[in-house]
Amino acid sequence: MSEQRQQTTEKATRERHRRSGLFLGLLAVFLLSGGLLLRNWLRAEQEREAHAALARQVHAVEAELASQGGGALPTVDGVLPQYQDLWERNEDLAGWVSIPGTAIDYPVMHTAQDEESYLRRAFDGSGSDSGTPFLAADCFAGCGNYIVYGHNMKDGSMFADLLSYADPAFWEQHPAIRFDTLDEAGTYEVLAAFYADVALRDTGVEVPFYQYTDLRDADTFAAYLELVEGAALYDTGVTAEPGDQLLTLSTCSYRTSDERFVVAARRMA
């Protein structure tokens, strides 16, 4: 009996140790997961605040200039005053994009030698999960179509609000997009919103929107307009003519890995 009790005790002890080990293992996983979630949240919060600080700086200068009488804003060395300081800090700055009533209010970068340089970089060049919106590498002043890419972040930042244009009711409430280049402010009216599969990037099939940056040729412009209007989710009643300056904003849709959600707009002022 004594030996049996000893075996029972040893078995119970092993079971307690097993359960304790399992508990400690689960606790470690929980703490590690919680720590990672907290770290990611703090990083995202820091990135949001960094972008918000840039926006506050830009809008503070705009408000000051407006209080002085408004009118056409003078440029300094070819740069609008609200962007002068930012441009001096980083000459990759190419402009600013914003949609009133949304979280979209960001600098737009341009690096002709490496289009995706800011895909995971903040305005100051540091590493960033959300990156910074950027122009297509082959965009240039007067190209006809400024194509801007931005992340669709799950926290609602960057270009996440862009997908709201899938609903025509949202478009009716947000028909205009502001896109300023360094030397000129611009307001654009939404022409179309559509989904685009970019898996055709390497197939040579001439349908993807990202092939159309240089629209100075009338036939190329017409081809892009046909593509946009054919893919549009709904009719905005807005159209464009050769010579118009267009703006195209693109972000991931997350419906499939190769699909993007795109909003095209025409400059109205």
Buried (B, 14 or more C-beta within 10 A) or exposed (E): EEEEEEEEEEEEEEEEEEEEEEEEEEEEEEEEEEEEEEEEEEBBEEBBEBBBEBBEBBEEBBEEBEEEEEEEBEBEEEBBBBBBEBBEEBEBBBBBBBBEEBBBBBBBBBBEEEBEBBBBBBBEBEEBBBBBBBBBBEBBEEBBBBBBBBBBBEBEBBBBBBBBBBEEEBBEEBBEBBBBBBBBBBBBBBBBBBBBBBEBEEEEEEEBBBBBBBBEEEEBBBBBBEBBBEBBBEEBEBEBEBEBBBBBBBBBBEEEEEBBBBBBBBBEE
